[in-house]
Amino acid sequence: MKRIYLLLIIFLLSITPVVFAIDYGGVISGEVTLEGDKEVFTSGNAALMPWFSMPIGESDLYISAGLSIFFGEETILVPELFRLEYSFSPIPSLAIRAGRISWSDPSRFTAKGRFDGADFLYDLGSIRLGAAILYTGLLTNETSGINISPSDLKDYANTYLAPPRLLTAVYGEINEFYPFERGNLHAGFIAQFDISNSDYHTQYLLLRHTFVYNIFDTNIAGAAGLVNQADGVKAAFAFSLEGGMSIASVIKDRFSLGLSWSSGNGPNAAAFFPVTTEAQSTVLQPYFSGMMFIRANYEARVLPSLSASLGCRYFIRTDSTSFMDPLLENKSYFLGAEIEGSLLWMPFSDIAIMMTGGVFLPQTGSAFADNAPARWLITLGTILSF
């Protein structure tokens, strides 16, 4: 009996460092949105995301799961696993992550968000090389933003799981790149296999270059892709340009100009198909396929705890089919301008209060009906970490 007690004490002492190394907490977020033109609509969402992390030998485990609630015309409860990441380094220069992880492609507009799979990153100092294999079919459709292919016959609007895609990627990064050893070059290749019944496969060659010098910064990204459909293979393209300048003043502020363009459907080209969707503005919220927009933005940190931004975008379609709206009256490509702004107040490091809003002016373009009213949207949100 004494031997059993001794073994029990030894076991408890052996796991004590691990138990006390466990870190845990949570995030509560919520937002309410008012939007309208001639009528006003209310919607919103809230999420509870508890998490914990712990070391396991030379590796780390992070888990976050919880519940999201969406309300509007109907209320939807979505339980989900937000993150399950196991990370370790078998050698100092190699980092491996596996599970449900956050990942972004080199262009930053083709595939980014949460995926299930594994990522390998080999760090050689100024050069980093990586590879990833990722899957989307176990993610939650409501929150993952996985793009539905144009030829997909399944109605994913009423399903819990996202469209199934298998991604394989290789990528690299060169730091201290041209010019003046102040640039960073990112490059990669992604093959996307649609393993639903739509048979819509894509491949992407991706590039991005960033450069910061004194008060100036630039970001140039591009993607060249092949879209494999039942009727053949077509090329698709996209790029994004942005230049910014930090203005010397009593507050920390930045002014930027940008242009983004993606190919549309045509006789010799296909609409650019990003794996993940992302709304390109506050009010109109078009996706990137078949779209071009010019933007100007000013952002400033008015106080250490208060930041503000004000911007304008003008939208131009690159085809007449990718973006659809019930008030589109003709095939003109000029959609119109949108003005948007935001405020972010962080009175404490674990509390953030945000307000965003904007107005889209269809009469500044020629694609909408002559009587199409202006559209507006205001969102108030908060995030509490504990």
RODO-2510 file (C-alpha; in nm, 4 decimals, decimal comma):
residues 386
     n   res          X          Y          Z
     1     m     0,0000     0,0000     0,0000
     2     k     0,2870     0,2373     0,0794
     3     r     0,4317     0,1632    -0,2654
     4     i     0,1003     0,2589    -0,4310
     5     y     0,0894     0,5876    -0,2396
     6     l     0,4491     0,6587    -0,3367
     7     l     0,3776     0,5954    -0,7059
     8     l     0,0697     0,8202    -0,6866
     9     i     0,2711     1,1036    -0,5320
    10     i     0,5403     1,0686    -0,7992
    11     f     0,2733     1,0809    -1,0755
    12     l     0,1079     1,3929    -0,9310
    13     l     0,4427     1,5673    -0,8976
    14     s     0,5282     1,4796    -1,2577
    15     i     0,2119     1,6390    -1,4026
    16     t     0,2039     1,9437    -1,1718
    17     p     0,4151     2,1665    -1,4030
    18     v     0,1839     2,0848    -1,6966
    19     v    -0,1328     2,1525    -1,4959
    20     f    -0,0120     2,4901    -1,3731
    21     a     0,1114     2,5799    -1,7232
    22     i    -0,2432     2,5622    -1,8602
    23     d    -0,3727     2,9012    -1,9722
    24     y    -0,7379     2,9670    -2,0381
    25     g    -0,9839     3,2456    -2,1061
    26     g    -1,2587     3,3450    -2,3417
    27     v    -1,3952     3,5985    -2,5851
    28     i    -1,7493     3,7352    -2,5998
    29     s    -1,8399     3,9364    -2,9069
    30     g    -2,1569     4,0812    -3,0496
    31     e    -2,2828     4,3308    -3,3008
    32     v    -2,6105     4,4836    -3,4143
    33     t    -2,6621     4,6106    -3,7683
    34     l    -2,9199     4,8531    -3,9052
    35     e    -2,9425     4,8791    -4,2827
    36     g    -3,1886     5,0043    -4,5339
    37     d    -3,2906     5,2003    -4,8384
    38     k    -3,6660     5,2634    -4,8273
    39     e    -3,7110     5,0180    -4,5395
    40     v    -3,4995     4,9449    -4,2330
    41     f    -3,3749     4,5953    -4,1505
    42     t    -3,2167     4,4800    -3,8262
    43     s    -2,9751     4,1898    -3,7870
    44     g    -2,6875     4,0906    -3,5653
    45     n    -2,4788     3,8166    -3,4178
    46     a    -2,3095     3,7165    -3,0954
    47     a    -2,0445     3,4589    -3,0107
    48     l    -1,9078     3,2948    -2,6971
    49     m    -1,5586     3,1530    -2,7491
    50     p    -1,3890     2,9968    -2,4445
    51     w    -1,0335     2,8740    -2,5038
    52     f    -0,7426     2,7081    -2,3297
    53     s    -0,3822     2,6303    -2,4189
    54     m    -0,1190     2,4067    -2,2653
    55     p     0,2309     2,2840    -2,3399
    56     i     0,2792     1,9149    -2,4111
    57     g     0,6488     1,8473    -2,3832
    58     e     0,8136     2,0579    -2,6531
    59     s     0,4824     2,1228    -2,8306
    60     d     0,1729     2,3376    -2,7672
    61     l    -0,1995     2,2708    -2,7847
    62     y    -0,4646     2,5413    -2,8296
    63     i    -0,8392     2,4717    -2,8308
    64     s    -1,1291     2,7138    -2,8752
    65     a    -1,4921     2,6074    -2,9174
    66     g    -1,8215     2,7774    -2,8544
    67     l    -2,1484     2,9035    -2,9921
    68     s    -2,2423     3,1653    -3,2507
    69     i    -2,5902     3,3156    -3,2726
    70     f    -2,7214     3,4953    -3,5817
    71     f    -3,0493     3,6818    -3,5755
    72     g    -3,2464     3,8667    -3,8405
    73     e    -3,5419     3,7234    -4,0292
    74     e    -3,4744     3,4056    -3,8296
    75     t    -3,2476     3,3059    -3,5413
    76     i    -2,9702     3,0539    -3,6112
    77     l    -2,7586     2,8821    -3,3449
    78     v    -2,4238     2,7528    -3,4693
    79     p    -2,2070     2,5467    -3,2302
    80     e    -1,8599     2,5047    -3,3689
    81     l    -1,4961     2,4332    -3,3082
    82     f    -1,3219     2,7625    -3,3757
    83     r    -0,9641     2,6438    -3,3429
    84     l    -0,7789     2,3245    -3,2568
    85     e    -0,4091     2,3764    -3,3168
    86     y    -0,1229     2,1467    -3,2245
    87     s     0,2139     2,3063    -3,2963
    88     f     0,5674     2,1796    -3,2515
    89     s     0,9216     2,2189    -3,3844
    90     p     1,1132     1,8933    -3,4340
    91     i     1,4183     2,1058    -3,5186
    92     p     1,4682     2,4799    -3,4460
    93     s     1,4189     2,5874    -3,8093
    94     l     1,1037     2,3828    -3,8761
    95     a     0,7576     2,4743    -3,7414
    96     i     0,4605     2,2410    -3,7904
    97     r     0,0952     2,3165    -3,7185
    98     a    -0,1884     2,0682    -3,7471
    99     g    -0,5605     2,0694    -3,6711
   100     r    -0,8006     2,3574    -3,7332
   101     i    -0,5627     2,6420    -3,8084
   102     s    -0,5601     2,9932    -3,9521
   103     w    -0,3855     3,0166    -4,2887
   104     s    -0,3439     3,2762    -4,5633
   105     d    -0,2079     3,2494    -4,9169
   106     p     0,0658     3,4839    -5,0448
   107     s    -0,1778     3,7123    -5,2320
   108     r    -0,3996     3,7586    -4,9214
   109     f    -0,7166     3,7571    -5,1364
   110     t    -0,7386     3,3990    -5,2672
   111     a    -0,7565     3,1714    -4,9614
   112     k    -0,7492     3,2962    -4,6039
   113     g    -0,9242     3,2025    -4,2839
   114     r    -0,9696     2,8769    -4,0952
   115     f    -0,8918     2,5391    -4,2487
   116     d    -0,8486     2,1810    -4,1306
   117     g    -0,5103     2,0339    -4,2140
   118     a    -0,1395     2,0870    -4,1618
   119     d     0,1129     2,3607    -4,2393
   120     f     0,4925     2,3226    -4,2531
   121     l     0,7273     2,6232    -4,2395
   122     y     1,1056     2,5984    -4,2792
   123     d     1,2885     2,9127    -4,1668
   124     l     1,6298     2,9809    -4,3226
   125     g     1,6577     3,3359    -4,1920
   126     s     1,5915     3,5778    -4,4766
   127     i     1,4205     3,2978    -4,6729
   128     r     1,1243     3,0948    -4,5497
   129     l     0,9706     2,7987    -4,7310
   130     g     0,6344     2,6425    -4,6566
   131     a     0,3832     2,3796    -4,7614
   132     a     0,0262     2,3083    -4,6569
   133     i    -0,2523     2,0596    -4,7145
   134     l    -0,5957     2,1883    -4,6152
   135     y    -0,9605     2,0784    -4,6200
   136     t    -1,2823     2,2803    -4,5906
   137     g    -1,5650     2,0261    -4,5784
   138     l    -1,5808     2,0056    -4,1969
   139     l    -1,5978     2,3813    -4,1403
   140     t    -1,9209     2,5599    -4,0521
   141     n    -2,0837     2,7070    -4,3617
   142     e    -2,2257     3,0079    -4,1747
   143     t    -1,8874     3,1398    -4,0576
   144     s    -1,6149     2,9945    -4,2817
   145     g    -1,6787     3,1971    -4,5992
   146     i    -1,5869     2,9118    -4,8349
   147     n    -1,6837     3,0090    -5,1893
   148     i    -1,9580     2,8164    -5,3688
   149     s    -1,8517     2,7308    -5,7231
   150     p    -2,0733     2,8587    -6,0087
   151     s    -2,1447     2,5019    -6,1232
   152     d    -2,2309     2,3619    -5,7804
   153     l    -2,5831     2,2217    -5,7765
   154     k    -2,6117     2,1846    -5,3997
   155     d    -2,7880     2,4508    -5,1935
   156     y    -2,5297     2,5314    -4,9264
   157     a    -2,7431     2,8122    -4,7818
   158     n    -2,9328     2,5549    -4,5755
   159     t    -2,6458     2,3264    -4,4727
   160     y    -2,4276     2,3177    -4,1627
   161     l    -2,1032     2,2197    -4,3366
   162     a    -1,9135     2,4268    -4,5927
   163     p    -1,8493     2,3199    -4,9541
   164     p    -1,5735     2,0546    -4,9567
   165     r    -1,2445     2,1711    -5,1059
   166     l    -0,9013     2,0119    -5,0833
   167     l    -0,6084     2,2553    -5,1090
   168     t    -0,2418     2,1770    -5,1567
   169     a     0,0002     2,4678    -5,1410
   170     v     0,3696     2,5455    -5,1578
   171     y     0,4936     2,8954    -5,0850
   172     g     0,7964     3,1002    -4,9910
   173     e     0,9049     3,4384    -4,8616
   174     i     1,2224     3,6411    -4,9154
   175     n     1,2825     3,9172    -4,6608
   176     e     1,5095     4,2176    -4,7092
   177     f     1,4362     4,1996    -5,0803
   178     y     1,4734     4,4653    -5,3538
   179     p     1,4760     4,7641    -5,3389
   180     f     1,7186     4,8846    -5,0732
   181     e     1,6783     4,5499    -4,8907
   182     r     1,3518     4,6879    -4,7499
   183     g     1,1083     4,4830    -4,9543
   184     n     0,9504     4,1441    -4,8893
   185     l     0,8606     3,9054    -5,1720
   186     h     0,5971     3,6344    -5,1235
   187     a     0,5226     3,3665    -5,3837
   188     g     0,3251     3,0470    -5,3923
   189     f     0,1217     2,7920    -5,5826
   190     i    -0,2169     2,6479    -5,4805
   191     a    -0,4102     2,3610    -5,6354
   192     q    -0,7780     2,3554    -5,5326
   193     f    -0,9747     2,0358    -5,5855
   194     d    -1,3526     2,0605    -5,5638
   195     i    -1,4575     1,7215    -5,4257
   196     s    -1,8305     1,7901    -5,4348
   197     n    -2,0297     1,7008    -5,7443
   198     s    -1,9541     2,0249    -5,9277
   199     d    -1,6077     1,9270    -6,0601
   200     y    -1,4773     2,2863    -6,0484
   201     h    -1,0994     2,2693    -5,9969
   202     t    -0,8615     2,5669    -5,9931
   203     q    -0,4881     2,6313    -5,9787
   204     y    -0,3235     2,9583    -5,8787
   205     l     0,0194     3,1163    -5,9155
   206     l     0,0423     3,3886    -5,6485
   207     l     0,2802     3,6817    -5,5903
   208     r     0,2940     3,9694    -5,3428
   209     h     0,5565     4,2367    -5,2820
   210     t     0,5574     4,4759    -4,9864
   211     f     0,7895     4,7700    -4,9367
   212     v     0,8264     5,0247    -4,6558
   213     y     1,0603     5,3219    -4,6784
   214     n     1,0449     5,6205    -4,4437
   215     i     0,6817     5,7401    -4,4542
   216     f     0,5870     5,5423    -4,7686
   217     d     0,4601     5,1874    -4,8053
   218     t     0,3377     4,9811    -5,1006
   219     n     0,1630     4,6478    -5,1394
   220     i     0,1357     4,4800    -5,4812
   221     a    -0,0297     4,1391    -5,5188
   222     g    -0,1349     3,9315    -5,8163
   223     a    -0,2812     3,5937    -5,9037
   224     a    -0,2913     3,4004    -6,2307
   225     g    -0,5163     3,0988    -6,2319
   226     l    -0,6644     2,8203    -6,4384
   227     v    -1,0304     2,7272    -6,3964
   228     n    -1,1116     2,3680    -6,4949
   229     q    -1,4779     2,3197    -6,5815
   230     a    -1,6783     2,0624    -6,7696
   231     d    -1,6661     2,2791    -7,0849
   232     g    -1,2880     2,3230    -7,0775
   233     v    -1,0073     2,5200    -6,9153
   234     k    -0,9992     2,8995    -6,8972
   235     a    -0,7540     3,1477    -6,7478
   236     a    -0,8442     3,3897    -6,4687
   237     f    -0,6492     3,6824    -6,3227
   238     a    -0,6591     3,9240    -6,0299
   239     f    -0,4357     4,1903    -5,8795
   240     s    -0,4325     4,4501    -5,6056
   241     l    -0,2240     4,7670    -5,5750
   242     e    -0,2013     4,9967    -5,2747
   243     g     0,0259     5,2807    -5,1804
   244     g     0,0219     5,4530    -4,8439
   245     m     0,1846     5,7511    -4,6761
   246     s     0,2123     5,8145    -4,3044
   247     i     0,1504     6,1831    -4,2595
   248     a     0,3801     6,3727    -4,0248
   249     s     0,1419     6,5291    -3,7723
   250     v     0,0616     6,5364    -3,4034
   251     i    -0,1437     6,2173    -3,4436
   252     k    -0,0467     5,8840    -3,5970
   253     d    -0,2268     5,8750    -3,9325
   254     r    -0,2022     5,7267    -4,2820
   255     f    -0,3487     5,8076    -4,6234
   256     s    -0,3683     5,5413    -4,8923
   257     l    -0,4857     5,4891    -5,2507
   258     g    -0,5610     5,1507    -5,4010
   259     l    -0,6937     4,9583    -5,6992
   260     s    -0,8190     4,5996    -5,7095
   261     w    -0,9259     4,4112    -6,0230
   262     s    -1,0361     4,0575    -6,1010
   263     s    -1,1275     3,9038    -6,4345
   264     g    -1,4882     3,8377    -6,5304
   265     n    -1,6597     3,5766    -6,7431
   266     g    -1,5896     3,6089    -7,1134
   267     p    -1,5248     3,4075    -7,4282
   268     n    -1,1534     3,3667    -7,3491
   269     a    -1,1395     3,4099    -6,9705
   270     a    -1,3205     3,3020    -6,6559
   271     a    -1,4232     3,5000    -6,3521
   272     f    -1,1532     3,4835    -6,0877
   273     f    -1,2640     3,2301    -5,8246
   274     p    -1,1173     3,2873    -5,4751
   275     v    -1,1438     2,9888    -5,2431
   276     t    -1,2756     3,2099    -4,9626
   277     t    -1,5180     3,4973    -5,0034
   278     e    -1,4707     3,8390    -4,8485
   279     a    -1,7046     4,1369    -4,8792
   280     q    -1,5249     4,4238    -5,0502
   281     s    -1,7082     4,7078    -4,8759
   282     t    -1,9376     4,7960    -4,5868
   283     v    -2,2730     4,8495    -4,7629
   284     l    -2,2799     4,7037    -5,1159
   285     q    -2,0589     4,4093    -5,0087
   286     p    -1,9755     4,2539    -5,3480
   287     y    -1,7328     3,9635    -5,3631
   288     f    -1,4067     3,9916    -5,5551
   289     s    -1,5080     3,7839    -5,8629
   290     g    -1,5770     3,9927    -6,1732
   291     m    -1,5170     4,3196    -5,9907
   292     m    -1,2890     4,6224    -5,9963
   293     f    -1,2807     4,9010    -5,7412
   294     i    -1,0768     5,2134    -5,6811
   295     r    -1,0374     5,3236    -5,3199
   296     a    -0,9018     5,6054    -5,1059
   297     n    -0,8740     5,5819    -4,7294
   298     y    -0,7617     5,7938    -4,4370
   299     e    -0,7035     5,6429    -4,0926
   300     a    -0,5818     5,8063    -3,7741
   301     r    -0,5191     5,7234    -3,4110
   302     v    -0,6853     6,0261    -3,2564
   303     l    -0,6066     5,9144    -2,8996
   304     p    -0,4074     5,6182    -2,7666
   305     s    -0,7402     5,4382    -2,7163
   306     l    -0,9364     5,5799    -3,0133
   307     s    -0,8855     5,5156    -3,3864
   308     a    -1,0927     5,6380    -3,6801
   309     s    -1,1031     5,5870    -4,0558
   310     l    -1,2858     5,7403    -4,3511
   311     g    -1,2812     5,6016    -4,7036
   312     c    -1,4433     5,6010    -5,0460
   313     r    -1,4705     5,3263    -5,3097
   314     y    -1,5978     5,3235    -5,6653
   315     f    -1,7169     4,9885    -5,8062
   316     i    -1,6936     4,8765    -6,1685
   317     r    -1,7962     4,5304    -6,2857
   318     t    -1,5691     4,3369    -6,5211
   319     d    -1,8564     4,1192    -6,6434
   320     s    -2,2351     4,1334    -6,6331
   321     t    -2,3001     3,8058    -6,4479
   322     s    -2,0758     3,7688    -6,1401
   323     f    -2,2440     4,0443    -5,9351
   324     m    -2,6224     4,0329    -5,9235
   325     d    -2,8767     4,2678    -5,7649
   326     p    -3,2548     4,2937    -5,8107
   327     l    -3,2283     4,6663    -5,8937
   328     l    -2,9727     4,6259    -6,1730
   329     e    -3,1474     4,7547    -6,4849
   330     n    -2,8914     4,7231    -6,7621
   331     k    -2,5525     4,5709    -6,8383
   332     s    -2,3540     4,8851    -6,7652
   333     y    -2,0402     4,8032    -6,5700
   334     f    -2,0420     5,1218    -6,3557
   335     l    -2,2098     5,0418    -6,0239
   336     g    -2,1403     5,3560    -5,8215
   337     a    -1,9569     5,4974    -5,5210
   338     e    -1,9624     5,4120    -5,1536
   339     i    -1,8506     5,6250    -4,8593
   340     e    -1,7664     5,4442    -4,5369
   341     g    -1,6135     5,5136    -4,1965
   342     s    -1,5358     5,3480    -3,8664
   343     l    -1,4485     5,4193    -3,5033
   344     l    -1,2608     5,1855    -3,2695
   345     w    -1,2413     5,2606    -2,8976
   346     m    -1,0322     5,0442    -2,6647
   347     p    -1,0629     5,1915    -2,3137
   348     f    -0,8862     4,8801    -2,1790
   349     s    -0,6729     4,6151    -2,3442
   350     d    -0,9477     4,3528    -2,3090
   351     i    -1,2465     4,5659    -2,4189
   352     a    -1,3102     4,7016    -2,7678
   353     i    -1,6141     4,8954    -2,8932
   354     m    -1,6536     4,9463    -3,2677
   355     m    -1,8878     5,1397    -3,4919
   356     t    -1,8832     5,1144    -3,8708
   357     g    -2,1131     5,2688    -4,1239
   358     g    -2,1484     5,3773    -4,4807
   359     v    -2,3738     5,4770    -4,7660
   360     f    -2,3786     5,3424    -5,1228
   361     l    -2,4940     5,5865    -5,3930
   362     p    -2,6246     5,3943    -5,6970
   363     q    -2,6971     5,7164    -5,8862
   364     t    -2,3224     5,7790    -5,9154
   365     g    -2,3162     5,4843    -6,1589
   366     s    -2,5320     5,3773    -6,4528
   367     a    -2,6048     5,0095    -6,3837
   368     f    -2,8910     5,0493    -6,1359
   369     a    -3,2446     5,1637    -6,2050
   370     d    -3,3028     5,5391    -6,2162
   371     n    -3,5187     5,5235    -5,9029
   372     a    -3,2787     5,3034    -5,7042
   373     p    -3,2469     5,4636    -5,3578
   374     a    -2,9268     5,5171    -5,1634
   375     r    -2,8391     5,2312    -4,9288
   376     w    -2,6960     5,2779    -4,5819
   377     l    -2,5684     5,0557    -4,3032
   378     i    -2,4581     5,1121    -3,9426
   379     t    -2,3047     4,8442    -3,7204
   380     l    -2,2255     4,8693    -3,3502
   381     g    -2,0141     4,5924    -3,2020
   382     t    -1,8103     4,5018    -2,8966
   383     i    -1,5483     4,2440    -2,8014
   384     l    -1,4715     4,1418    -2,4440
   385     s    -1,1739     3,9211    -2,3643
   386     f    -1,1203     3,7564    -2,0282
***
